[in-house]
């Protein structure tokens, strides 16, 4: 359970005056404190240059229900940690001690993980980031992931006029498949099965993305390779001719831009395929210029290290400046040359970013991230986004000067799975030896809060949240082929902080019980067919939720305050200076949850946006569910204006 009447702060615009401060900036921060918490003093602790420093907050607003405290912080370092120390009068009185020396300590620490009556380490401190900000468009982005081979064929280019039959122009490594042929999920055979989707096929279906309401098309790799997934690139200098070549990518970007969409590419900086032109040169002349472009295997002289031992994926050696230069240095580098209008892409997702530049005693991951970010900024004038794949604790890798964010598998996907997965279906998660447990909402929210607290707010909200990807079980299968549970998953995804990512086909209920099985061709032929593989009702739900998110300042740019998490129900607020949104998601029926209006300033004027599980009753909102579902309510935020920085403020020293 979560106490709703607790002091609260997060990194959102309601609580932090500047979302993009610069080094030396003075930023105001504030804490909302319910009167029931009986807080009598608030102090801000920062650690400039590694030494702790305290400054006092002041009351800037007080009424019958809450008090707002405000303080100032100087961004003395590029990343400035801070937390709050609260003096609670109730502690004094409860002790029965008259002597202030003998009575117990009255302090409470408030950090990103919540309220603590004990000392805590700095790992979950709030953070201000003075590095250049991510592009403004990313705040309201909704991403749609496409696996090019499986999304759509280019009907106009079909040699025999049969858009569903196997292609006849495939290379020798490929196994042709018709669009409705079953998947071959064999470990070695599956990656060779080619259904023949193309970039022009994607272009022909962009109106589906527009109708859905997404803003970014994310393509898994488009470079030539010897697999359908193309994470084993044979070159970074051209687009795979099987997908239509360089011109098809430019046509796709132009058509996307005409519809208000941006295009994100997928680059593998950790490794290439063993048929990549760089590796062929290294293998042909191990002592030559390219011989040191890949990590040498210290245990097997003369050989190279492979990603997770996969023979076809040799690992790039970023200790060699020539490798990093080829990837990120200048307009002809891999990262820069494909970015910008007329070049094909507007942003990058970086594959296996968590391993890039790391091997044994070498760790250049941060340098690679900074150089990649700099290349993206140069090529786009600061309008490009770069998001890193990361599957576990990413706190050390997104401090603000490299990757803008990560694919938030650890802080969203995995905990969401533990709550959403069907009782009779227990998938494994990205290499885990154990099945995913089914947990109550209290443990799930505890996990989400803990992972959210160990990164800057800005990194959190510019990370991609997802309930599945081309590498995982499909959400329809995860929840037991229950469309109502898919709606709950979609609601949680599209109302949470971060950049939501939807994998192609999830919006129409495509199944798949692991990554390869989930990479099925998009069932375009079933659109509008009663009883077919295209769930129109589910598609309507996705449309409505995406529209709701994009039209709501709280859902796109608000903070998050948890009100309730227990067993089958979660309730939270998304709070923005212009709007507060209450979200309730339930995986099963549950009894009414009473929310006191005194803890929800302004909620007396709430209006329903979705669902029928919330009803006002006297001085309460009662939240209940008779089946899996979700509710969204909105009201104007009631919060004070920012007070100016005091004239006697001297920079916090």
LUMZA-187491 format. One line per 10 residues: for each residue x, y, z of C-alpha. Coordinates in nm, 2 decimals. Example, Ala and Ser with C-alpha at 12.3 -4.5 7.8 and 13.67 -1.06 7.14 Angstrom:
<rs>
1.23 -0.45 0.78; 1.37 -0.11 0.71
</rs>
This chain:
<rs>
0.00 0.00 0.00; 0.11 0.36 -0.06; 0.02 0.65 0.17; -0.14 0.92 -0.05; -0.10 1.19 0.21; 0.28 1.20 0.19; 0.51 1.49 0.09; 0.59 1.47 -0.28; 0.85 1.60 -0.53; 0.96 1.49 -0.87
1.15 1.64 -1.16; 0.85 1.76 -1.36; 0.76 2.12 -1.44; 0.52 2.13 -1.15; 0.81 2.09 -0.90; 1.12 2.21 -1.09; 1.12 2.56 -1.24; 1.36 2.49 -1.53; 1.36 2.17 -1.73; 1.67 2.26 -1.93
1.90 2.45 -1.69; 2.26 2.54 -1.78; 2.57 2.52 -1.57; 2.55 2.79 -1.31; 2.17 2.83 -1.34; 1.97 2.90 -1.03; 1.67 2.66 -1.03; 1.37 2.67 -0.79; 1.24 2.34 -0.66; 0.94 2.28 -0.44
0.77 2.02 -0.23; 0.40 1.97 -0.19; 0.33 1.87 0.17; -0.02 1.76 0.30; -0.11 1.93 0.62; -0.16 1.58 0.77; 0.21 1.52 0.74; 0.27 1.80 1.01; 0.59 1.91 0.85; 0.74 2.22 1.02
1.05 2.27 0.82; 1.21 2.17 0.49; 1.58 2.18 0.40; 1.75 2.10 0.07; 2.07 1.90 0.07; 2.30 1.92 -0.23; 2.65 1.79 -0.28; 2.84 2.06 -0.48; 3.19 1.92 -0.57; 3.11 1.62 -0.36
3.06 1.80 -0.02; 2.71 1.82 0.13; 2.54 2.15 0.18; 2.21 2.24 0.33; 1.98 2.54 0.25; 1.64 2.62 0.40; 1.31 2.61 0.20; 1.04 2.86 0.27; 0.66 2.84 0.27; 0.52 2.99 -0.05
0.16 2.87 -0.02; -0.05 2.73 0.26; -0.42 2.64 0.29; -0.64 2.40 0.48; -0.52 2.09 0.29; -0.15 2.15 0.20; 0.16 2.35 0.22; 0.41 2.42 -0.06; 0.77 2.48 0.02; 1.02 2.63 -0.22
1.40 2.65 -0.23; 1.67 2.74 -0.48; 1.95 2.52 -0.61; 2.26 2.63 -0.81; 2.36 2.39 -1.09; 2.71 2.40 -0.97; 2.80 2.07 -1.14; 2.67 1.93 -1.47; 2.46 1.69 -1.27; 2.35 1.83 -0.94
2.21 1.59 -0.68; 1.96 1.70 -0.42; 1.71 1.57 -0.17; 1.49 1.71 0.10; 1.52 1.69 0.48; 1.18 1.73 0.65; 1.12 1.82 1.02; 0.80 1.65 1.13; 0.63 1.79 1.44; 0.44 1.48 1.50
0.76 1.29 1.59; 0.83 1.52 1.87; 0.48 1.50 2.02; 0.45 1.12 1.98; 0.77 1.06 2.19; 0.63 1.21 2.51; 0.96 1.38 2.57; 0.96 1.74 2.67; 1.34 1.78 2.65; 1.43 1.85 2.28
1.77 1.69 2.34; 1.62 1.36 2.46; 1.33 1.32 2.22; 1.38 1.12 1.90; 1.51 1.27 1.58; 1.23 1.43 1.38; 1.37 1.41 1.04; 1.25 1.24 0.72; 1.45 1.22 0.40; 1.25 1.27 0.08
1.42 1.14 -0.24; 1.32 0.98 -0.56; 1.23 0.66 -0.40; 0.99 0.82 -0.15; 0.99 0.92 0.22; 1.24 0.76 0.47; 1.27 0.78 0.84; 1.64 0.67 0.82; 1.95 0.78 0.64; 1.97 0.66 0.28
2.25 0.66 0.02; 2.27 0.92 -0.26; 2.17 0.67 -0.54; 1.81 0.78 -0.54; 1.86 1.15 -0.51; 1.68 1.39 -0.74; 1.90 1.53 -1.01; 1.92 1.85 -1.22; 2.11 1.80 -1.55; 2.29 2.10 -1.70
2.40 1.92 -2.02; 2.22 2.02 -2.34; 1.85 1.91 -2.34; 1.70 1.65 -2.57; 1.50 1.77 -2.86; 1.16 1.93 -2.77; 0.96 1.70 -3.00; 1.06 1.40 -2.79; 0.85 1.50 -2.49; 0.52 1.42 -2.67
0.65 1.14 -2.89; 0.47 0.81 -2.94; 0.69 0.55 -3.12; 0.58 0.27 -3.35; 0.84 -0.01 -3.40; 0.85 -0.18 -3.74; 1.05 -0.50 -3.83; 1.09 -0.42 -4.21; 1.08 -0.77 -4.34; 0.75 -0.84 -4.17
0.55 -0.52 -4.20; 0.45 -0.48 -4.56; 0.54 -0.58 -4.92; 0.57 -0.33 -5.19; 0.27 -0.43 -5.40; 0.37 -0.22 -5.70; 0.71 -0.39 -5.73; 0.59 -0.75 -5.71; 0.74 -0.92 -6.01; 0.44 -1.16 -6.07
0.17 -0.93 -5.93; 0.14 -1.16 -5.63; 0.20 -0.96 -5.31; 0.16 -1.27 -5.09; 0.38 -1.52 -5.27; 0.75 -1.59 -5.19; 0.99 -1.34 -5.35; 1.21 -1.48 -5.63; 1.49 -1.23 -5.61; 1.64 -1.33 -5.27
2.01 -1.40 -5.21; 2.14 -1.75 -5.14; 2.14 -1.73 -4.76; 1.76 -1.65 -4.75; 1.47 -1.89 -4.74; 1.17 -1.74 -4.92; 0.84 -1.73 -4.75; 0.49 -1.63 -4.86; 0.32 -1.36 -4.65; 0.08 -1.62 -4.49
0.34 -1.90 -4.45; 0.40 -2.02 -4.09; 0.71 -1.90 -3.91; 1.02 -2.12 -3.89; 1.13 -2.06 -3.53; 1.44 -2.28 -3.54; 1.75 -2.11 -3.39; 1.95 -2.13 -3.71; 1.67 -2.14 -3.97; 1.44 -1.87 -3.84
1.68 -1.57 -3.91; 1.71 -1.69 -4.27; 1.34 -1.69 -4.34; 1.25 -1.38 -4.55; 0.89 -1.27 -4.61; 1.00 -0.98 -4.83; 0.87 -0.67 -4.66; 1.03 -0.35 -4.80; 1.06 0.02 -4.71; 0.83 0.12 -4.99
0.58 -0.13 -4.84; 0.62 0.06 -4.51; 0.57 0.39 -4.70; 0.25 0.26 -4.85; 0.11 0.20 -4.50; 0.21 0.52 -4.33; -0.15 0.64 -4.31; -0.21 0.35 -4.07; 0.04 0.51 -3.84; -0.12 0.85 -3.88
-0.46 0.71 -3.81; -0.32 0.54 -3.50; -0.18 0.87 -3.38; 0.19 0.78 -3.34; 0.46 1.04 -3.41; 0.78 0.84 -3.47; 0.84 0.54 -3.70; 1.12 0.33 -3.56; 1.28 0.08 -3.81; 1.49 -0.21 -3.69
1.81 -0.22 -3.90; 1.79 -0.15 -4.27; 2.16 -0.22 -4.36; 2.25 -0.53 -4.57; 2.31 -0.84 -4.37; 2.27 -1.22 -4.38; 1.96 -1.24 -4.17; 1.61 -1.10 -4.17; 1.68 -0.90 -3.85; 1.99 -0.74 -3.99
2.17 -0.70 -3.67; 2.46 -0.87 -3.84; 2.53 -0.59 -4.09; 2.77 -0.65 -4.38; 2.80 -0.27 -4.45; 2.69 0.06 -4.29; 2.74 0.24 -4.62; 2.41 0.15 -4.79; 2.06 0.04 -4.73; 1.98 -0.33 -4.81
1.87 -0.36 -5.17; 1.62 -0.62 -5.05; 1.44 -0.33 -4.87; 1.47 -0.10 -5.17; 1.81 0.06 -5.12; 1.91 0.41 -5.02; 1.64 0.58 -5.24; 1.36 0.38 -5.07; 1.47 0.51 -4.73; 1.48 0.87 -4.85
1.13 0.82 -5.01; 1.01 0.68 -4.68; 1.14 0.98 -4.48; 0.99 1.23 -4.72; 0.65 1.06 -4.70; 0.68 1.04 -4.32; 0.76 1.41 -4.29; 0.47 1.50 -4.51; 0.25 1.33 -4.26; 0.42 1.48 -3.95
0.61 1.17 -3.87; 0.98 1.13 -3.79; 1.19 0.82 -3.87; 1.42 0.65 -3.62; 1.69 0.41 -3.74; 1.87 0.12 -3.55; 2.25 0.11 -3.54; 2.47 -0.16 -3.39; 2.78 0.00 -3.24; 2.89 -0.31 -3.04
2.94 -0.55 -3.33; 2.90 -0.62 -3.70; 2.83 -0.93 -3.89; 3.13 -1.15 -3.98; 3.07 -1.07 -4.35; 3.09 -0.69 -4.28; 3.35 -0.53 -4.51; 3.54 -0.41 -4.21; 3.57 -0.76 -4.07; 3.65 -0.91 -4.41
3.95 -0.67 -4.43; 4.06 -0.76 -4.07; 4.04 -1.13 -4.14; 4.22 -1.10 -4.47; 4.51 -0.90 -4.31; 4.51 -0.94 -3.93; 4.82 -0.73 -3.91; 4.69 -0.46 -4.14; 4.51 -0.14 -4.07; 4.17 -0.31 -4.01
4.32 -0.59 -3.80; 4.27 -0.40 -3.48; 3.91 -0.28 -3.55; 3.77 -0.58 -3.36; 3.84 -0.70 -3.00; 4.11 -0.97 -3.00; 4.03 -1.28 -2.79; 4.30 -1.29 -2.52; 4.23 -1.66 -2.46; 4.25 -1.76 -2.82
4.53 -1.57 -2.99; 4.46 -1.49 -3.36; 4.08 -1.49 -3.31; 3.83 -1.21 -3.22; 3.57 -1.18 -2.95; 3.21 -1.24 -3.05; 2.90 -1.09 -2.90; 2.78 -1.35 -2.64; 2.99 -1.61 -2.83; 2.77 -1.59 -3.14
3.02 -1.67 -3.42; 2.87 -1.44 -3.68; 2.89 -1.12 -3.46; 3.25 -1.00 -3.40; 3.28 -0.72 -3.14; 3.41 -0.38 -3.24; 3.71 -0.25 -3.05; 3.64 0.11 -2.95; 3.98 0.14 -2.79; 4.09 0.19 -3.15
4.02 0.56 -3.24; 3.97 0.47 -3.60; 3.66 0.26 -3.51; 3.50 0.55 -3.32; 3.60 0.79 -3.60; 3.43 0.57 -3.86; 3.12 0.55 -3.66; 3.08 0.91 -3.52; 3.34 1.15 -3.66; 3.22 1.38 -3.94
2.95 1.39 -4.20; 3.07 1.07 -4.37; 3.06 0.87 -4.04; 2.80 0.60 -4.00; 2.59 0.79 -3.74; 2.60 1.13 -3.92; 2.56 1.04 -4.28; 2.21 0.89 -4.25; 2.07 1.18 -4.04; 1.88 1.48 -4.15
1.62 1.57 -4.41; 1.69 1.40 -4.74; 1.93 1.14 -4.57; 1.67 0.90 -4.44; 1.66 0.92 -4.06; 1.59 1.17 -3.78; 1.70 0.98 -3.48; 1.89 0.66 -3.37; 1.82 0.37 -3.14; 2.15 0.21 -3.05
2.16 -0.17 -3.03; 2.35 -0.34 -2.74; 2.45 0.00 -2.61; 2.51 -0.14 -2.26; 2.80 -0.36 -2.39; 2.94 -0.11 -2.65; 3.30 -0.02 -2.56; 3.32 -0.26 -2.27; 3.53 -0.57 -2.24; 3.72 -0.69 -1.94
3.95 -0.40 -1.82; 3.83 -0.16 -2.10; 3.53 0.06 -2.04; 3.47 0.33 -2.30; 3.10 0.31 -2.30; 3.06 0.67 -2.17; 3.30 0.80 -2.43; 3.11 0.62 -2.71; 2.78 0.76 -2.58; 2.91 1.11 -2.57
3.07 1.09 -2.92; 2.75 0.94 -3.06; 2.54 1.21 -2.90; 2.77 1.48 -3.04; 2.75 1.32 -3.39; 2.37 1.32 -3.37; 2.37 1.69 -3.25; 2.60 1.79 -3.54; 2.40 1.61 -3.80; 2.06 1.74 -3.69
2.14 2.08 -3.53; 2.03 1.94 -3.19; 1.70 1.80 -3.31; 1.80 1.44 -3.31; 1.72 1.18 -3.04; 1.95 0.89 -2.94; 1.81 0.61 -2.73; 2.01 0.32 -2.61; 1.91 -0.04 -2.57; 1.96 -0.15 -2.21
1.80 -0.45 -2.04; 1.90 -0.40 -1.67; 2.02 -0.13 -1.43; 2.11 0.16 -1.65; 2.17 0.42 -1.38; 2.54 0.46 -1.47; 2.48 0.50 -1.84; 2.22 0.78 -1.87; 2.36 1.07 -1.67; 2.27 1.33 -1.93
2.57 1.39 -2.15; 2.54 1.07 -2.37; 2.23 0.87 -2.45; 1.92 1.08 -2.41; 1.75 0.78 -2.26; 1.72 0.40 -2.29; 1.47 0.13 -2.38; 1.33 0.10 -2.03; 1.31 -0.27 -2.00; 1.42 -0.28 -1.63
1.22 0.01 -1.49; 0.90 -0.05 -1.69; 0.87 -0.36 -1.91; 0.99 -0.62 -1.67; 0.79 -0.50 -1.37; 0.48 -0.45 -1.59; 0.52 -0.81 -1.71; 0.51 -0.93 -1.35; 0.18 -0.77 -1.30; 0.02 -0.83 -1.64
0.12 -1.18 -1.73; -0.16 -1.44 -1.73; -0.17 -1.68 -1.43; -0.13 -1.97 -1.67; 0.15 -1.83 -1.88; 0.50 -1.76 -1.74; 0.74 -1.64 -2.00; 1.12 -1.59 -1.96; 1.25 -1.24 -2.00; 1.55 -1.17 -2.23
1.78 -1.45 -2.12; 1.66 -1.50 -1.76; 1.69 -1.87 -1.65; 1.37 -1.84 -1.45; 1.01 -1.76 -1.55; 0.87 -1.42 -1.48; 0.67 -1.43 -1.15; 0.32 -1.29 -1.11; 0.33 -1.02 -0.85; 0.09 -0.78 -0.68
0.08 -0.42 -0.77; 0.26 -0.31 -0.45; 0.58 -0.50 -0.54; 0.55 -0.39 -0.91; 0.52 -0.02 -0.82; 0.80 -0.05 -0.57; 1.02 -0.18 -0.85; 0.91 0.09 -1.09; 0.98 0.36 -0.83; 1.32 0.23 -0.74
1.44 0.21 -1.10; 1.29 0.55 -1.18; 1.47 0.70 -0.88; 1.82 0.61 -0.98; 1.83 0.82 -1.30; 1.77 1.19 -1.36; 1.40 1.27 -1.43; 1.50 1.40 -1.78; 1.66 1.06 -1.86; 1.35 0.88 -1.74
1.10 1.08 -1.95; 1.32 1.05 -2.26; 1.35 0.67 -2.23; 1.12 0.45 -2.43; 0.86 0.26 -2.22; 0.73 -0.06 -2.38; 0.53 -0.37 -2.29; 0.71 -0.57 -2.56; 0.93 -0.55 -2.86; 1.05 -0.75 -3.16
1.28 -0.94 -2.90; 1.01 -1.04 -2.65; 0.68 -1.21 -2.61; 0.39 -1.02 -2.76; 0.15 -0.85 -2.51; -0.15 -1.04 -2.65; 0.02 -1.37 -2.56; 0.17 -1.24 -2.23; -0.18 -1.17 -2.09; -0.33 -1.49 -2.20
-0.50 -1.38 -2.53; -0.74 -1.16 -2.33; -0.82 -0.84 -2.52; -0.93 -0.67 -2.20; -0.59 -0.73 -2.04; -0.43 -0.59 -2.36; -0.63 -0.28 -2.31; -0.51 -0.26 -1.95; -0.15 -0.30 -2.07; -0.20 -0.03 -2.33
-0.35 0.21 -2.07; -0.06 0.16 -1.84; 0.19 0.22 -2.12; 0.02 0.53 -2.26; -0.04 0.70 -1.93; 0.31 0.64 -1.77; 0.61 0.88 -1.79; 0.85 0.82 -2.08; 0.82 0.78 -2.46; 0.57 0.49 -2.52
0.68 0.25 -2.79; 0.43 0.02 -2.96; 0.55 -0.28 -3.16; 0.38 -0.32 -3.50; 0.07 -0.54 -3.47; 0.02 -0.50 -3.10; -0.25 -0.25 -3.17; -0.45 -0.52 -3.36; -0.38 -0.81 -3.12; -0.10 -1.00 -3.29
0.02 -1.30 -3.08; 0.37 -1.45 -3.03; 0.52 -1.63 -2.73; 0.88 -1.52 -2.77; 1.08 -1.29 -2.99; 1.11 -1.49 -3.31; 0.76 -1.61 -3.28; 0.64 -1.26 -3.24; 0.80 -1.14 -3.56; 0.50 -1.25 -3.77
0.40 -1.07 -4.09; 0.14 -0.79 -4.03; -0.20 -0.94 -4.12; -0.31 -0.66 -4.36; -0.54 -0.89 -4.55; -0.75 -0.94 -4.23; -0.83 -0.58 -4.18; -1.20 -0.54 -4.16; -1.26 -0.92 -4.19; -1.50 -1.04 -3.92
-1.34 -1.31 -3.71; -1.00 -1.24 -3.87; -0.66 -1.16 -3.71; -0.73 -0.79 -3.69; -0.89 -0.67 -3.37; -1.07 -0.35 -3.46; -1.20 -0.29 -3.11; -0.85 -0.31 -2.97; -0.73 -0.08 -3.25; -0.99 0.18 -3.14
-0.86 0.15 -2.78; -0.51 0.23 -2.89; -0.63 0.52 -3.10; -0.82 0.67 -2.81; -0.54 0.63 -2.56; -0.28 0.78 -2.79; -0.51 1.07 -2.86; -0.57 1.11 -2.49; -0.20 1.11 -2.42; -0.11 1.36 -2.69
-0.39 1.60 -2.60; -0.30 1.60 -2.23; -0.02 1.81 -2.09; -0.02 1.60 -1.78; 0.02 1.27 -1.97; 0.29 1.40 -2.20; 0.49 1.62 -1.96; 0.36 1.57 -1.61; 0.51 1.41 -1.30; 0.38 1.10 -1.13
0.25 1.06 -0.77; 0.13 0.71 -0.67; -0.19 0.70 -0.46; -0.26 0.32 -0.44; -0.09 0.00 -0.53; -0.22 -0.33 -0.40; -0.28 -0.67 -0.56; -0.49 -0.61 -0.87; -0.51 -0.23 -0.88; -0.29 0.07 -0.93
-0.39 0.44 -0.90; -0.16 0.73 -0.97; -0.17 1.10 -1.06; 0.01 1.26 -1.35; 0.06 1.63 -1.25; 0.14 1.93 -1.46; 0.10 2.30 -1.39; -0.20 2.31 -1.63; -0.37 1.98 -1.55; -0.39 1.69 -1.31
-0.49 1.34 -1.44; -0.59 1.05 -1.22; -0.52 0.71 -1.37; -0.66 0.38 -1.24; -0.56 0.04 -1.40; -0.70 -0.29 -1.28; -0.60 -0.64 -1.40; -0.90 -0.79 -1.22; -1.22 -0.69 -1.03; -1.15 -0.53 -0.69
-1.33 -0.36 -0.41; -1.37 0.01 -0.40; -1.07 0.22 -0.31; -1.16 0.54 -0.13; -0.96 0.85 -0.22; -1.01 1.15 0.00; -1.07 1.47 -0.18; -0.86 1.65 0.08; -0.56 1.47 -0.06; -0.65 1.56 -0.42
-0.68 1.94 -0.44; -0.90 2.04 -0.73; -1.05 1.69 -0.78; -1.40 1.82 -0.69; -1.40 1.96 -1.04; -1.28 1.63 -1.20; -1.42 1.52 -1.54; -1.42 1.17 -1.68; -1.20 1.10 -1.99; -1.22 0.72 -2.00
-1.37 0.43 -1.80; -1.66 0.39 -1.56; -1.48 0.28 -1.24; -1.46 0.61 -1.06; -1.75 0.79 -0.89; -1.76 1.08 -0.66; -1.92 1.01 -0.32; -1.93 1.29 -0.07; -1.58 1.39 0.02; -1.43 1.10 -0.16
-1.37 0.95 -0.50; -1.44 0.58 -0.50; -1.23 0.37 -0.74; -1.35 0.02 -0.82; -1.34 -0.24 -1.10; -1.58 -0.52 -1.18; -1.35 -0.66 -1.45; -1.00 -0.57 -1.60; -1.01 -0.21 -1.72; -0.89 0.14 -1.67
-1.01 0.49 -1.59; -0.87 0.84 -1.67; -1.01 1.16 -1.50; -0.88 1.51 -1.53; -0.91 1.84 -1.34; -0.72 2.18 -1.34; -0.41 2.17 -1.12; -0.44 2.38 -0.81; -0.08 2.49 -0.73; 0.08 2.83 -0.64
0.28 3.03 -0.89; 0.66 3.02 -0.86; 0.80 3.29 -0.63; 1.10 3.48 -0.75; 1.45 3.39 -0.63; 1.52 3.59 -0.31; 1.74 3.89 -0.36; 1.97 3.77 -0.08; 2.03 3.43 -0.25; 2.40 3.38 -0.29
2.43 3.07 -0.49; 2.39 2.82 -0.21; 2.73 2.86 -0.06
</rs>
